[in-house]
């Protein structure tokens, strides 16, 4: 597979308060692509974003979304997300995908 067609696993980490908006944007942006979302906790987040309880626990509630995209799709999506989610603390990272498929 050439680098242009290489797929990445894009992981997004967002506050629960923006979860529904994020999922709506992704449904609009990626069309038929399958993606997953799960409730999770983040650790090591800037203490300025933690509530008092979260500061004591050392974790904050979050939603994690993973989606498989090409590098071009990822860049387009990140541009859109940076416009629509500025100031929300949305975090992301991407990893090269070793394999993908569907067992039929």
C-alpha positions as protocol buffer text, in pm:
chain_id: "A"
residue {
  index: 1
  type: UNK
  ca { x: 0 y: 0 z: 0 }
}
residue {
  index: 2
  type: UNK
  ca { x: 145 y: 336 z: -98 }
}
residue {
  index: 3
  type: UNK
  ca { x: 184 y: 612 z: 159 }
}
residue {
  index: 4
  type: UNK
  ca { x: -97 y: 806 z: -14 }
}
residue {
  index: 5
  type: UNK
  ca { x: -339 y: 518 z: 51 }
}
residue {
  index: 6
  type: UNK
  ca { x: -206 y: 431 z: 395 }
}
residue {
  index: 7
  type: UNK
  ca { x: -473 y: 428 z: 664 }
}
residue {
  index: 8
  type: UNK
  ca { x: -432 y: 580 z: 1009 }
}
residue {
  index: 9
  type: UNK
  ca { x: -624 y: 522 z: 1328 }
}
residue {
  index: 10
  type: UNK
  ca { x: -720 y: 869 z: 1450 }
}
residue {
  index: 11
  type: UNK
  ca { x: -805 y: 883 z: 1820 }
}
residue {
  index: 12
  type: UNK
  ca { x: -997 y: 1177 z: 1961 }
}
residue {
  index: 13
  type: UNK
  ca { x: -1037 y: 1248 z: 2331 }
}
residue {
  index: 14
  type: UNK
  ca { x: -1312 y: 1492 z: 2427 }
}
residue {
  index: 15
  type: UNK
  ca { x: -1505 y: 1615 z: 2726 }
}
residue {
  index: 16
  type: UNK
  ca { x: -1849 y: 1452 z: 2769 }
}
residue {
  index: 17
  type: UNK
  ca { x: -2007 y: 1797 z: 2729 }
}
residue {
  index: 18
  type: UNK
  ca { x: -1911 y: 1803 z: 2359 }
}
residue {
  index: 19
  type: UNK
  ca { x: -1968 y: 1432 z: 2285 }
}
residue {
  index: 20
  type: UNK
  ca { x: -2298 y: 1466 z: 2096 }
}
residue {
  index: 21
  type: UNK
  ca { x: -2174 y: 1757 z: 1885 }
}
residue {
  index: 22
  type: UNK
  ca { x: -1852 y: 1567 z: 1808 }
}
residue {
  index: 23
  type: UNK
  ca { x: -2040 y: 1256 z: 1701 }
}
residue {
  index: 24
  type: UNK
  ca { x: -2274 y: 1464 z: 1483 }
}
residue {
  index: 25
  type: UNK
  ca { x: -1978 y: 1632 z: 1312 }
}
residue {
  index: 26
  type: UNK
  ca { x: -1809 y: 1296 z: 1253 }
}
residue {
  index: 27
  type: UNK
  ca { x: -2126 y: 1141 z: 1111 }
}
residue {
  index: 28
  type: UNK
  ca { x: -2149 y: 1434 z: 871 }
}
residue {
  index: 29
  type: UNK
  ca { x: -1778 y: 1442 z: 785 }
}
residue {
  index: 30
  type: UNK
  ca { x: -1697 y: 1075 z: 730 }
}
residue {
  index: 31
  type: UNK
  ca { x: -2017 y: 950 z: 573 }
}
residue {
  index: 32
  type: UNK
  ca { x: -2025 y: 573 z: 564 }
}
residue {
  index: 33
  type: UNK
  ca { x: -1703 y: 512 z: 759 }
}
residue {
  index: 34
  type: UNK
  ca { x: -1745 y: 310 z: 1077 }
}
residue {
  index: 35
  type: UNK
  ca { x: -1606 y: 467 z: 1393 }
}
residue {
  index: 36
  type: UNK
  ca { x: -1628 y: 382 z: 1760 }
}
residue {
  index: 37
  type: UNK
  ca { x: -1687 y: 584 z: 2074 }
}
residue {
  index: 38
  type: UNK
  ca { x: -1646 y: 479 z: 2434 }
}
residue {
  index: 39
  type: UNK
  ca { x: -1667 y: 655 z: 2769 }
}
residue {
  index: 40
  type: UNK
  ca { x: -1327 y: 667 z: 2935 }
}
residue {
  index: 41
  type: UNK
  ca { x: -1115 y: 867 z: 3179 }
}
residue {
  index: 42
  type: UNK
  ca { x: -820 y: 1088 z: 3097 }
}
residue {
  index: 43
  type: UNK
  ca { x: -520 y: 1128 z: 3325 }
}
residue {
  index: 44
  type: UNK
  ca { x: -252 y: 1392 z: 3323 }
}
residue {
  index: 45
  type: UNK
  ca { x: -485 y: 1653 z: 3178 }
}
residue {
  index: 46
  type: UNK
  ca { x: -408 y: 2011 z: 3269 }
}
residue {
  index: 47
  type: UNK
  ca { x: -543 y: 2070 z: 3620 }
}
residue {
  index: 48
  type: UNK
  ca { x: -709 y: 2386 z: 3494 }
}
residue {
  index: 49
  type: UNK
  ca { x: -970 y: 2166 z: 3324 }
}
residue {
  index: 50
  type: UNK
  ca { x: -1037 y: 1940 z: 3624 }
}
residue {
  index: 51
  type: UNK
  ca { x: -1328 y: 1995 z: 3862 }
}
residue {
  index: 52
  type: UNK
  ca { x: -1243 y: 1981 z: 4235 }
}
residue {
  index: 53
  type: UNK
  ca { x: -1351 y: 1615 z: 4254 }
}
residue {
  index: 54
  type: UNK
  ca { x: -1149 y: 1528 z: 3942 }
}
residue {
  index: 55
  type: UNK
  ca { x: -841 y: 1695 z: 4093 }
}
residue {
  index: 56
  type: UNK
  ca { x: -869 y: 1469 z: 4398 }
}
residue {
  index: 57
  type: UNK
  ca { x: -925 y: 1157 z: 4184 }
}
residue {
  index: 58
  type: UNK
  ca { x: -653 y: 1251 z: 3934 }
}
residue {
  index: 59
  type: UNK
  ca { x: -877 y: 1174 z: 3636 }
}
residue {
  index: 60
  type: UNK
  ca { x: -1154 y: 1332 z: 3436 }
}
residue {
  index: 61
  type: UNK
  ca { x: -1442 y: 1177 z: 3246 }
}
residue {
  index: 62
  type: UNK
  ca { x: -1401 y: 1178 z: 2869 }
}
residue {
  index: 63
  type: UNK
  ca { x: -1520 y: 1016 z: 2549 }
}
residue {
  index: 64
  type: UNK
  ca { x: -1272 y: 843 z: 2317 }
}
residue {
  index: 65
  type: UNK
  ca { x: -1349 y: 815 z: 1948 }
}
residue {
  index: 66
  type: UNK
  ca { x: -1147 y: 611 z: 1700 }
}
residue {
  index: 67
  type: UNK
  ca { x: -1183 y: 632 z: 1324 }
}
residue {
  index: 68
  type: UNK
  ca { x: -982 y: 492 z: 1033 }
}
residue {
  index: 69
  type: UNK
  ca { x: -884 y: 760 z: 782 }
}
residue {
  index: 70
  type: UNK
  ca { x: -631 y: 840 z: 513 }
}
residue {
  index: 71
  type: UNK
  ca { x: -378 y: 1112 z: 591 }
}
residue {
  index: 72
  type: UNK
  ca { x: -566 y: 1356 z: 367 }
}
residue {
  index: 73
  type: UNK
  ca { x: -899 y: 1274 z: 535 }
}
residue {
  index: 74
  type: UNK
  ca { x: -738 y: 1318 z: 875 }
}
residue {
  index: 75
  type: UNK
  ca { x: -597 y: 1659 z: 785 }
}
residue {
  index: 76
  type: UNK
  ca { x: -934 y: 1776 z: 648 }
}
residue {
  index: 77
  type: UNK
  ca { x: -1114 y: 1648 z: 957 }
}
residue {
  index: 78
  type: UNK
  ca { x: -865 y: 1808 z: 1198 }
}
residue {
  index: 79
  type: UNK
  ca { x: -907 y: 2144 z: 1021 }
}
residue {
  index: 80
  type: UNK
  ca { x: -1284 y: 2121 z: 1067 }
}
residue {
  index: 81
  type: UNK
  ca { x: -1254 y: 2008 z: 1428 }
}
residue {
  index: 82
  type: UNK
  ca { x: -1012 y: 2291 z: 1510 }
}
residue {
  index: 83
  type: UNK
  ca { x: -1274 y: 2540 z: 1388 }
}
residue {
  index: 84
  type: UNK
  ca { x: -1575 y: 2382 z: 1558 }
}
residue {
  index: 85
  type: UNK
  ca { x: -1414 y: 2272 z: 1886 }
}
residue {
  index: 86
  type: UNK
  ca { x: -1166 y: 2551 z: 1959 }
}
residue {
  index: 87
  type: UNK
  ca { x: -1123 y: 2598 z: 2334 }
}
residue {
  index: 88
  type: UNK
  ca { x: -1286 y: 2266 z: 2431 }
}
residue {
  index: 89
  type: UNK
  ca { x: -963 y: 2078 z: 2508 }
}
residue {
  index: 90
  type: UNK
  ca { x: -1024 y: 1822 z: 2231 }
}
residue {
  index: 91
  type: UNK
  ca { x: -707 y: 1611 z: 2199 }
}
residue {
  index: 92
  type: UNK
  ca { x: -601 y: 1376 z: 1922 }
}
residue {
  index: 93
  type: UNK
  ca { x: -330 y: 1139 z: 1809 }
}
residue {
  index: 94
  type: UNK
  ca { x: -289 y: 911 z: 1509 }
}
residue {
  index: 95
  type: UNK
  ca { x: -119 y: 576 z: 1461 }
}
residue {
  index: 96
  type: UNK
  ca { x: -32 y: 393 z: 1142 }
}
residue {
  index: 97
  type: UNK
  ca { x: -270 y: 103 z: 1084 }
}
residue {
  index: 98
  type: UNK
  ca { x: -105 y: -236 z: 1035 }
}
residue {
  index: 99
  type: UNK
  ca { x: -415 y: -415 z: 905 }
}
residue {
  index: 100
  type: UNK
  ca { x: -789 y: -375 z: 866 }
}
residue {
  index: 101
  type: UNK
  ca { x: -1071 y: -587 z: 736 }
}
residue {
  index: 102
  type: UNK
  ca { x: -1405 y: -743 z: 799 }
}
residue {
  index: 103
  type: UNK
  ca { x: -1467 y: -1108 z: 879 }
}
residue {
  index: 104
  type: UNK
  ca { x: -1765 y: -1221 z: 673 }
}
